Amino acid sequence: ETAEEMEKLAQQLLQEEPEKEPFSLRTFIQELARQCKDEMGTDTAIEDQIRAICSKEKSMEIGELVHEEGAWPRKDEELSRSNREDGNRAYNEGRYEMAILLYTEAMRYAPCNPVLLEGEALASAAANRSAAFYQTKQYLHAIDDIEVAISAGYPKNCQYKLYIRMCKCELELGRIGRAQRAFDLAVEAIEWSGLKKDIRSDLTVNLQEAFINLAKQAEGDGVNMKPMEIEPEESLQEIEFNSVPSKFWVQEPHPRMPAATSKIRVKFDGSTGRHVVAAEKINAGDVVFMERPIVSTICDDHYENICIVCLRYTRAAIPCPTCCDANFCSLRCQKEAMGSFHKYECRLTHVFQQTGIKNLPLLLLGFRAICQKPVTYFSQNKEKFLSGRTKFGCNEEEYHTQDYSTLFNLCTHSAMREDFDRVTKTVFACFLLRCLQETGYFPTKPSLVLTDDEVLIGRLLKHFIECIQFNTHTIESIYENRVVGWDAETRLWKSSTRCNIGDSVETERIGGGVYPTMALVNHSCDPNIVLIFFGRVALAVASRAIEEGEEINDNYGANYASMPLQERRPFLEKSHWFTCSCKACKNNYPSYMRCPKDYKKLPGSAFKYKRVDRQKLNRDVEIMKKEIKGNVLQGNLEKMYETYLSWSELVDQLVYPPHQDFINIRKGIRNCMFQLSPNKSRARESKEEDER
């Protein structure tokens, strides 16, 4: 019997399929690079390299990972239901803020039909959250949630209740025309409700009386009633730009570069490539650039509370209907994403998580640069992507941020790339190409033989990855309750509005983006502009006067004030592949603490003129510092900002850097502007304690 049992067991083991090893991106890259090493020479066209890689069976393994059972849609009905029930209890107890948080989680995990994008759980949670927003007088959020509930398939026989709430919200906002429209929709919905005719009639009459009374009450409360206005629907770009105060817009845009001021021009030389100089004097406080990125992505840590499209914080997150990882600040942003990049990325969430790509912004940005446009866009414009133009933007051509020619012609340092780097990025591009194939980006099914369009996309993926490597800006927000001390290391737990002179707001990275116009600006360890973000819209503001012909410089993360020369240069050589030769490096500027701070002790060579009244300069600066300290205490941000600009003008007219005041002024201008930005969050003290 034992022998028979062993024989049966042996047969059973032979029949069982061996367990497959989990997909490993490292193994995938290494194996394909090994299999294709003979076809990956520098004399082989990139198109042929991509065809060779994708002709291997190994390249098709991605399909199993993408279509893994249960991987998509990624929702949890039970978790959604429990959060909604907890939210209902909190609402009934009058804990509306807690109810909002719980309903938000219920919406996040609510399952939807992946085709119709409708779901009862999502509709119910959104409707309930709208009620909580109404109770807390957050009427705009309440209206948005009502629209979410309706679009998610809220039962028709109950929709009139939502339209009544919408009508009330519009009246509270003083938008009488919109309230009338909501009232009309409520009356229409009553007819769909399935109620008996006499009940429908009574309900309509009561609603009419309630509408009139509410309108009178709102008017009596001093609400300014606005008639219905037929307004053209704003584009997403207009919405994002309008979030920036008008005084921080570029006042006279460049005729060929709308994202830049007319006071700049782009030049080229063999040693530094393209760079930006002042065509006329630019004063401290002048906005040099205001730009929206051509492609952006969000950091993994911020998916729960930041919109993945515009990178704005939101308390009323609207979730992706088919995954738990993406949130939007509005239906507009949801529609934008679901109609472009997210319909592909959504199906790949588990792939990017398992392979680690979710933590590699370079690959995410390269992938999104492709999938936010249809394949027909690239095939119809392929003449733009034949070869790079090193002087693009220096001549008379138009240079528009959203034109892919600007992205394609950014610096790649292709001639400096080693074989390992070049081959690895090509295989990565093929991996992403296969991901696009498996999610329906192309009209054809994946195969070992690529179409011309697929080869084109593979080539662009590799090229964009190389462009993005050196041309990405970190998108930042600040902590409202913690600042960085003058030594750039100490963290002070206080309001960011209370920054003393020398302190700076503490920023955190929330995403990354490619800004093609600002990418033309070269680095200096002593930059003359500061960057501030409103959502993902970037502003570059002059921190001191930039004379005609002087180069405009950004900072790539290596500032002389906080990083010594022996650290800066290796850092830039590793990150951006160049050896810095800016003034701060050539003259070995000292760090902040070693910079001079007393004008009376400066040598004559530190002044721009032979005869400078040092005592008067000291007195004038001390007066300005006193004004700033007073403005900090009073919370007068506008006066503080103006004083920093006056301080910059005074010092810059008379003194050469380095000097502590140049650093303090730069920090102060940036601090003031970030206070006006919506990019703010709170640092958690408990987390800090855990780290300690």
C-alpha positions in Angstrom: 0.0 0.0 0.0 2.8 2.4 0.8 4.4 1.7 -2.6 1.1 2.3 -4.4 0.6 5.6 -2.4 4.1 6.7 -3.3 3.5 6.0 -6.9 0.2 7.9 -6.9 1.9 10.8 -5.2 4.7 10.7 -7.8 2.3 10.8 -10.6 0.4 13.6 -9.0 3.5 15.7 -8.6 4.4 15.0 -12.2 1.0 16.2 -13.4 1.1 19.4 -11.3 2.5 22.4 -13.0 5.5 23.9 -11.1 4.9 27.2 -9.4 5.9 30.1 -11.6 8.3 32.6 -10.1 6.9 36.1 -9.6 7.7 38.6 -12.3 11.0 40.4 -11.7 11.7 43.6 -13.6 15.4 43.2 -12.9 15.5 39.7 -14.4 13.3 40.9 -17.3 15.8 43.7 -18.1 18.9 41.6 -17.7 17.6 38.6 -19.7 16.5 40.7 -22.7 19.7 42.7 -22.6 21.6 39.4 -22.7 19.5 37.9 -25.5 19.8 41.1 -27.7 23.4 42.1 -27.0 24.5 41.5 -30.6 21.7 43.8 -31.9 22.3 46.6 -29.5 25.5 48.2 -30.9 25.8 51.9 -31.4 25.8 51.4 -35.2 22.3 49.7 -35.0 19.3 52.0 -35.5 17.2 52.4 -32.4 14.2 51.2 -34.4 15.9 47.9 -35.1 17.0 47.6 -31.5 13.4 47.9 -30.4 12.2 45.4 -33.0 14.9 43.0 -31.8 13.9 43.2 -28.1 10.2 42.8 -28.8 10.8 39.8 -31.1 11.8 37.8 -28.0 9.2 35.6 -26.2 10.6 37.0 -22.9 9.2 40.4 -23.8 5.6 39.0 -23.9 5.7 37.9 -20.2 4.3 41.3 -19.2 0.9 40.2 -20.5 0.3 37.7 -17.7 1.3 40.3 -15.1 -1.0 43.0 -16.5 -4.0 40.6 -16.8 -3.5 39.0 -13.4 -6.8 37.7 -12.0 -8.4 40.2 -9.6 -5.9 42.9 -10.3 -8.4 45.3 -11.9 -10.7 46.9 -11.1 -9.2 47.4 -7.7 -12.0 48.1 -5.2 -13.3 46.7 -1.9 -17.1 46.7 -1.5 -17.0 45.5 2.1 -14.6 48.3 3.1 -16.7 50.9 1.3 -19.9 49.7 3.0 -18.3 49.7 6.5 -16.9 53.2 6.0 -20.3 54.5 4.7 -22.1 53.0 7.7 -19.6 54.6 10.1 -20.1 57.8 8.3 -23.8 57.6 8.7 -23.4 57.2 12.5 -21.0 60.1 12.7 -23.5 62.2 10.6 -26.4 61.3 12.9 -24.3 62.3 15.9 -23.5 65.7 14.4 -19.8 64.9 13.8 -19.9 66.2 10.2 -16.1 66.5 9.7 -15.6 62.9 10.7 -18.5 61.9 8.5 -16.8 63.6 5.6 -13.6 61.7 6.1 -15.5 58.4 6.4 -17.6 59.0 3.3 -14.4 59.9 1.4 -13.0 56.5 2.2 -16.3 54.9 1.3 -16.1 56.6 -2.1 -12.5 55.5 -2.6 -13.2 51.8 -2.2 -16.7 51.8 -3.8 -16.9 49.4 -6.8 -18.1 50.7 -10.2 -19.0 49.1 -13.5 -15.7 49.5 -15.5 -17.5 50.3 -18.7 -20.4 52.6 -17.5 -18.4 53.9 -14.5 -21.5 53.7 -12.4 -21.9 52.1 -9.0 -24.6 52.2 -6.3 -22.0 52.3 -3.5 -20.2 55.3 -5.0 -23.5 57.1 -5.7 -24.7 56.6 -2.1 -21.4 57.7 -0.5 -21.2 60.8 -2.6 -24.8 61.7 -1.9 -24.2 61.3 1.8 -21.0 63.3 1.7 -22.8 66.1 0.0 -25.2 66.3 2.9 -22.3 66.5 5.3 -20.7 69.3 3.3 -24.0 71.1 3.2 -24.2 70.9 7.0 -20.7 72.4 7.3 -21.6 75.2 4.8 -19.1 73.9 2.2 -21.6 74.4 -0.6 -19.3 74.1 -3.6 -18.1 70.7 -2.4 -21.7 69.7 -1.8 -22.7 70.6 -5.4 -19.7 68.7 -6.8 -20.7 65.6 -4.8 -24.3 65.8 -6.0 -22.9 65.8 -9.6 -20.8 62.8 -8.7 -23.7 60.9 -7.2 -25.9 61.6 -10.3 -23.2 60.6 -12.8 -22.6 57.4 -10.7 -26.2 56.3 -11.2 -28.0 57.5 -8.1 -31.5 56.0 -8.1 -33.8 58.1 -10.4 -36.7 57.9 -7.9 -34.6 59.8 -5.3 -32.7 62.2 -7.5 -35.1 65.0 -6.8 -33.8 65.1 -3.2 -30.3 65.8 -4.4 -31.5 68.5 -6.8 -33.4 70.2 -3.9 -30.1 70.2 -1.9 -28.3 71.6 -4.9 -30.9 74.4 -5.2 -30.3 75.3 -1.6 -26.6 75.4 -2.0 -26.8 77.6 -5.0 -29.1 80.0 -3.1 -26.7 80.1 -0.3 -24.0 81.0 -2.8 -26.2 83.8 -4.2 -26.3 82.2 -7.7 -30.1 82.6 -8.3 -29.9 81.5 -11.9 -28.1 78.3 -11.1 -30.6 77.8 -8.2 -33.4 78.1 -10.7 -31.9 75.5 -13.0 -31.5 73.1 -10.0 -35.1 73.8 -9.0 -36.2 72.9 -12.6 -34.2 69.7 -12.5 -35.8 68.9 -9.1 -39.3 69.4 -10.5 -38.4 67.2 -13.5 -36.9 64.5 -11.2 -40.1 64.4 -9.2 -41.9 63.3 -12.3 -39.4 60.4 -12.6 -39.8 59.5 -8.9 -42.5 56.9 -9.4 -44.6 58.6 -6.7 -48.4 58.8 -7.1 -49.6 61.8 -9.1 -51.2 63.6 -6.2 -48.1 63.2 -4.1 -45.9 64.5 -7.0 -48.2 67.5 -7.4 -48.1 68.4 -3.7 -44.4 67.9 -3.6 -43.9 70.3 -6.6 -46.1 73.0 -5.0 -44.3 72.7 -1.7 -41.0 72.9 -3.5 -42.1 76.0 -5.4 -43.0 77.7 -2.1 -39.8 76.6 -0.4 -37.7 77.9 -3.3 -39.4 81.4 -3.1 -39.0 81.5 0.7 -35.4 80.4 0.5 -34.6 83.0 -2.2 -36.2 85.7 0.0 -34.4 84.5 3.1 -31.0 84.5 1.3 -31.6 88.0 0.0 -32.6 89.1 3.4 -29.4 87.7 4.9 -27.4 89.9 2.6 -26.5 87.3 0.0 -25.8 89.0 -3.3 -28.1 87.3 -5.8 -26.5 86.9 -9.2 -28.6 86.3 -12.3 -27.9 83.3 -14.5 -24.9 84.0 -16.7 -24.0 82.0 -19.7 -20.3 81.6 -19.2 -18.0 79.7 -21.6 -16.6 76.6 -19.9 -13.0 77.2 -18.8 -10.3 74.9 -20.0 -8.2 73.1 -17.4 -5.3 75.4 -18.2 -7.4 78.5 -17.6 -8.6 77.0 -14.3 -5.0 76.3 -13.2 -3.7 79.7 -14.3 -6.6 81.5 -12.6 -5.6 80.0 -9.3 -2.5 82.2 -9.4 -3.0 85.8 -8.2 -3.0 88.1 -11.3 -0.2 90.2 -9.9 2.1 87.2 -10.2 1.3 86.6 -13.9 3.9 87.4 -16.5 2.9 91.0 -17.3 4.3 91.2 -20.9 4.6 87.6 -22.3 7.2 86.9 -24.9 5.7 86.9 -28.4 7.1 83.5 -29.3 7.3 82.0 -25.8 4.0 82.6 -24.0 5.3 81.1 -20.7 8.1 83.7 -20.4 8.4 87.4 -20.1 9.3 89.5 -23.1 12.4 90.6 -21.2 14.3 87.4 -22.0 15.9 85.8 -25.0 17.4 82.3 -25.6 21.0 82.0 -26.8 23.2 79.1 -27.8 26.9 78.4 -27.6 28.9 75.3 -27.8 30.0 75.1 -24.2 26.7 75.7 -22.4 24.2 74.9 -25.1 20.9 76.8 -24.9 20.6 79.3 -22.1 18.4 82.3 -21.2 19.6 85.8 -20.8 17.9 89.1 -19.9 17.1 91.1 -23.1 16.5 94.1 -20.8 16.9 94.7 -17.1 14.7 92.5 -15.0 13.9 93.9 -11.5 13.6 92.0 -8.3 10.1 90.7 -8.0 9.5 90.5 -11.7 7.8 87.3 -12.8 10.1 85.7 -15.4 8.2 82.5 -16.1 4.7 81.2 -15.4 4.4 77.7 -16.9 2.2 74.6 -16.7 4.1 71.4 -17.3 3.8 69.4 -20.5 3.8 66.3 -18.3 3.6 65.8 -14.6 3.2 63.1 -12.0 2.5 62.8 -8.3 4.7 61.2 -5.6 3.3 58.0 -4.2 3.0 59.3 -0.7 0.4 61.9 -1.7 -2.2 60.0 -3.7 -4.8 60.2 -1.0 -5.1 64.0 -0.7 -3.7 65.5 -4.0 -5.3 65.5 -7.4 -3.2 63.4 -9.8 -4.0 65.8 -12.7 -3.4 69.4 -11.4 -1.6 68.4 -8.1 -3.8 70.6 -5.9 -4.7 69.5 -2.4 -8.3 68.6 -1.9 -10.6 67.9 1.1 -13.3 66.5 -1.2 -11.4 63.9 -3.2 -13.3 62.3 -6.1 -11.9 58.8 -6.7 -11.1 56.9 -9.8 -14.1 54.7 -10.5 -12.0 51.6 -11.1 -9.0 51.8 -8.7 -8.3 52.9 -5.2 -5.0 54.8 -5.9 -6.0 57.9 -7.9 -8.0 60.9 -6.6 -9.2 64.0 -8.3 -10.1 67.5 -7.1 -13.1 67.9 -9.5 -15.1 66.1 -12.1 -13.2 68.2 -14.7 -9.9 66.7 -13.6 -11.4 63.2 -13.4 -12.8 63.5 -17.0 -9.4 64.8 -18.2 -7.5 61.8 -16.7 -10.1 59.1 -17.6 -10.1 60.3 -21.2 -6.3 60.2 -21.5 -3.5 58.8 -19.4 -5.4 57.2 -16.5 -7.4 54.8 -18.5 -4.1 53.0 -19.2 -2.3 53.7 -15.9 -5.3 52.5 -13.9 -5.0 49.0 -15.4 -1.2 49.0 -14.6 -1.3 50.1 -10.9 -0.5 46.7 -9.6 2.2 46.3 -12.3 3.9 49.5 -11.3 3.7 48.6 -7.7 5.1 45.1 -8.0 7.9 46.2 -10.3 8.9 49.3 -8.3 8.2 51.6 -11.2 5.7 53.5 -9.0 8.8 54.9 -7.2 10.6 55.9 -10.3 9.3 59.2 -11.5 11.6 59.2 -14.5 9.7 56.1 -16.0 6.3 57.3 -14.9 6.8 60.7 -16.6 8.1 59.0 -19.8 5.1 56.7 -19.8 2.6 59.5 -19.2 4.2 61.7 -21.8 3.1 59.1 -24.3 -0.2 57.8 -23.0 -1.7 61.3 -22.3 -1.9 61.6 -26.1 -3.4 59.1 -28.5 -1.1 57.1 -30.8 -2.6 59.0 -33.8 -1.2 62.2 -32.5 2.4 60.8 -32.7 1.8 59.1 -36.1 0.3 62.2 -37.6 3.1 64.5 -36.3 6.1 62.1 -36.7 8.0 64.6 -38.7 8.4 66.6 -35.4 10.2 63.6 -34.0 12.8 62.7 -36.7 15.9 64.3 -35.2 16.7 66.7 -32.4 17.4 70.4 -32.9 19.9 71.8 -30.5 19.1 75.4 -31.2 15.3 75.0 -31.1 13.8 78.1 -29.5 16.8 80.3 -30.3 15.5 81.5 -33.6 12.1 82.7 -34.8 10.1 79.5 -34.3 7.2 79.4 -31.9 8.0 77.7 -28.5 4.8 76.6 -26.8 4.9 74.5 -23.6 2.2 72.1 -24.8 3.9 71.5 -28.2 5.7 68.2 -28.0 8.5 69.6 -30.2 9.7 71.5 -27.0 9.9 68.2 -25.0 11.5 66.3 -27.9 14.3 68.8 -28.3 15.3 69.0 -24.7 18.9 68.0 -23.7 19.5 64.2 -23.5 23.3 64.0 -23.2 23.1 61.0 -25.6 26.7 61.3 -26.7 27.8 60.9 -23.0 25.8 57.8 -22.3 27.6 54.5 -21.6 26.5 51.3 -23.3 24.9 49.9 -20.1 22.8 53.1 -19.7 21.8 53.2 -23.3 20.8 49.5 -23.5 19.0 49.5 -20.1 16.8 52.5 -21.1 16.0 50.9 -24.4 14.8 47.7 -22.7 12.8 49.8 -20.2 11.2 51.6 -23.1 10.2 48.2 -24.5 8.7 47.2 -21.2 6.6 50.3 -21.2 5.7 49.7 -24.8 4.4 46.2 -23.9 2.4 47.8 -21.1 0.7 50.1 -23.5 -0.1 47.2 -25.9 -1.6 45.2 -23.1 -3.9 48.0 -22.0 -5.3 48.8 -25.5 -3.4 51.9 -26.4 -2.9 50.5 -29.9 -5.6 49.1 -32.2 -3.7 45.9 -32.7 -3.0 43.0 -30.2 0.5 42.4 -28.8 2.7 40.3 -31.0 6.4 39.6 -31.6 6.3 41.7 -34.8 5.8 45.4 -34.2 3.8 47.8 -36.4 5.5 51.0 -37.5 3.4 53.0 -35.0 4.5 50.7 -32.2 8.2 51.1 -33.2 7.7 54.9 -33.3 6.2 54.9 -29.7 9.0 52.7 -28.5 11.6 55.1 -29.9 9.8 58.1 -28.3 9.5 56.3 -25.0 13.3 55.9 -24.9 13.9 59.4 -26.1 11.5 61.0 -23.6 13.0 59.0 -20.7 16.4 60.5 -21.7 15.0 64.0 -22.0 13.2 63.8 -18.7 16.2 62.6 -16.8 17.8 66.0 -17.0 14.8 68.3 -17.4 12.4 67.6 -14.5 11.5 70.1 -11.8 10.5 69.0 -8.4 6.9 70.2 -7.6 6.8 71.3 -4.0 4.4 72.3 -1.2 5.3 73.7 2.2 4.5 72.8 5.8 2.2 75.3 7.5 3.4 74.4 11.0 7.1 73.9 10.6 10.0 76.0 9.2 13.7 75.5 8.6 16.2 77.6 10.7 19.0 79.7 9.3 21.4 76.8 9.5 19.3 74.8 6.9 19.1 71.9 9.4 17.1 72.9 12.4 13.3 72.4 12.2 11.2 74.9 14.2 7.7 74.0 15.1 5.8 77.2 14.4 3.6 78.7 11.7 5.2 79.2 8.4 3.8 82.8 8.4 6.2 83.5 11.3 9.5 83.0 9.5 12.2 85.2 10.9 14.9 86.7 8.7 17.1 83.8 7.7 14.5 81.1 8.3 12.8 79.5 5.3 9.7 77.6 4.6 10.1 73.8 4.7 9.1 72.2 1.5 8.2 68.7 0.7 8.1 67.1 -2.7 4.7 66.3 -4.0 5.5 65.5 -7.6 7.6 66.2 -10.6 7.0 67.9 -14.0 8.7 68.9 -17.2 8.5 72.7 -17.9 10.0 73.0 -21.4 10.5 76.8 -21.2 12.1 76.8 -17.7 14.2 73.8 -18.7 16.2 76.1 -20.9 17.5 77.9 -17.8 20.9 76.8 -16.7 22.1 76.2 -13.2 24.1 78.4 -10.8 25.0 77.7 -7.2 24.0 81.4 -6.7 20.8 81.6 -8.7 18.9 84.8 -9.4 15.4 83.4 -9.5 13.2 81.5 -7.0 10.5 79.0 -7.9 7.1 78.7 -6.3 4.3 76.4 -7.2 0.5 76.9 -7.3 -0.7 73.3 -7.8 1.6 72.3 -10.6 1.8 75.8 -12.2 5.4 77.0 -11.7 6.3 80.7 -11.2 9.9 81.9 -11.5 10.5 85.3 -9.8 13.7 87.4 -9.9 15.2 87.5 -6.5 17.5 90.3 -7.4 18.0 92.7 -10.4 19.2 90.9 -13.6 21.0 93.3 -15.9 20.6 93.2 -19.7 22.8 90.5 -21.1 23.2 88.7 -17.8 22.3 85.0 -17.7 19.2 83.9 -15.8 20.0 81.0 -13.5 18.0 78.4 -11.6 19.4 76.1 -9.0 19.5 72.3 -9.5 19.7 71.4 -5.8 23.2 72.6 -5.0 23.3 76.0 -3.4 26.5 77.5 -2.1 24.8 78.8 1.1 24.2 75.3 2.4 26.6 73.0 0.4 30.4 73.4 0.2 32.1 73.3 -3.2 33.7 69.9 -2.6 30.1 68.4 -2.3 28.4 70.6 -4.9 30.5 69.7 -7.9 30.4 65.9 -7.4 26.6 66.1 -6.7 26.0 68.0 -10.1 28.4 65.7 -12.0 26.4 62.7 -10.8 22.9 64.1 -11.2 23.3 66.4 -14.3 26.5 65.3 -15.9 28.4 68.6 -15.9 31.1 70.3 -13.9 29.8 73.5 -12.5 31.8 76.7 -13.3 29.4 79.4 -12.0 30.8 82.4 -10.1 30.1 80.8 -6.8 32.2 77.8 -7.7 35.0 79.7 -9.5 35.4 82.0 -6.5 34.5 79.4 -3.9 31.8 81.4 -2.1 31.6 80.5 1.6 28.6 79.0 3.2 25.9 81.1 4.9 27.5 81.1 8.3 30.9 82.2 6.9 29.5 84.9 4.6 30.1 88.5 5.7 27.1 90.2 7.4 28.5 93.6 8.6 28.8 96.1 5.8 31.3 98.2 7.8 33.8 95.4 7.8 33.6 94.6 4.1 36.7 95.2 2.0 36.5 97.9 -0.7 36.4 95.2 -3.4 33.1 94.0 -2.1 31.4 97.3 -3.2 30.3 98.2 -6.7 31.4 101.9 -6.2 34.5 103.4 -4.6 32.6 105.6 -2.2 29.8 104.0 -0.4 28.5 105.3 2.9 28.7 102.1 4.9 27.1 103.4 8.0 24.1 104.7 6.1 23.8 101.4 4.3 23.9 99.6 7.7 21.3 101.9 9.1 19.0 101.5 6.0 19.2 97.7 6.1 18.5 97.6 9.9 15.4 99.8 9.3 14.2 97.3 6.7 14.9 94.4 8.9 12.9 96.0 11.7 10.0 96.6 9.3 10.0 93.0 8.3 10.0 91.8 11.9 7.0 94.1 12.6 5.2 92.8 9.5 5.8 89.2 10.7 4.2 89.9 14.0 1.3 91.7 12.3 0.9 89.1 9.6 1.2 91.7 6.9 2.4 89.6 4.1 2.1 92.1 1.3 4.2 94.8 3.1 6.7 92.2 4.1 7.1 91.1 0.5 7.5 94.7 -0.7 10.1 95.4 1.9 12.2 92.3 0.9 12.1 93.7 -2.7 13.3 97.1 -1.5 16.0 95.5 0.5 17.1 93.5 -2.6 17.2 96.6 -4.7 19.3 98.5 -2.1 21.9 95.9 -1.5 22.2 94.8 -5.1 22.9 98.4 -6.2 25.9 98.6 -3.9 27.3 95.2 -3.0 28.7 92.2 -4.8 27.8 88.7 -3.5 28.5 86.7 -1.4 26.8 88.3 1.6 24.3 86.9 4.1 21.7 89.5 3.1 21.5 88.1 -0.5 20.7 84.7 0.9 18.2 86.1 3.5 16.4 88.2 0.8 16.1 85.2 -1.5 14.6 83.1 1.3 12.3 85.9 2.3 10.9 86.5 -1.2 10.3 82.8 -1.6 8.7 82.5 1.9 6.2 85.3 1.2 5.2 83.9 -2.2 4.7 80.4 -0.9 2.2 81.8 1.7 -0.1 82.8 -1.1 0.1 79.3 -2.7 -2.5 76.6 -2.1 0.4 74.1 -1.8 0.3 73.6 1.9 0.0 70.8 4.4 0.8 70.1 8.0 3.7 68.2 9.3 2.8 65.5 11.9 4.7 65.9 15.1 4.1 62.3 16.0 5.8 61.1 12.8 8.8 63.3 13.7 9.0 61.8 17.1 8.9 58.3 15.6 11.8 59.1 13.3 13.8 60.4 16.3 
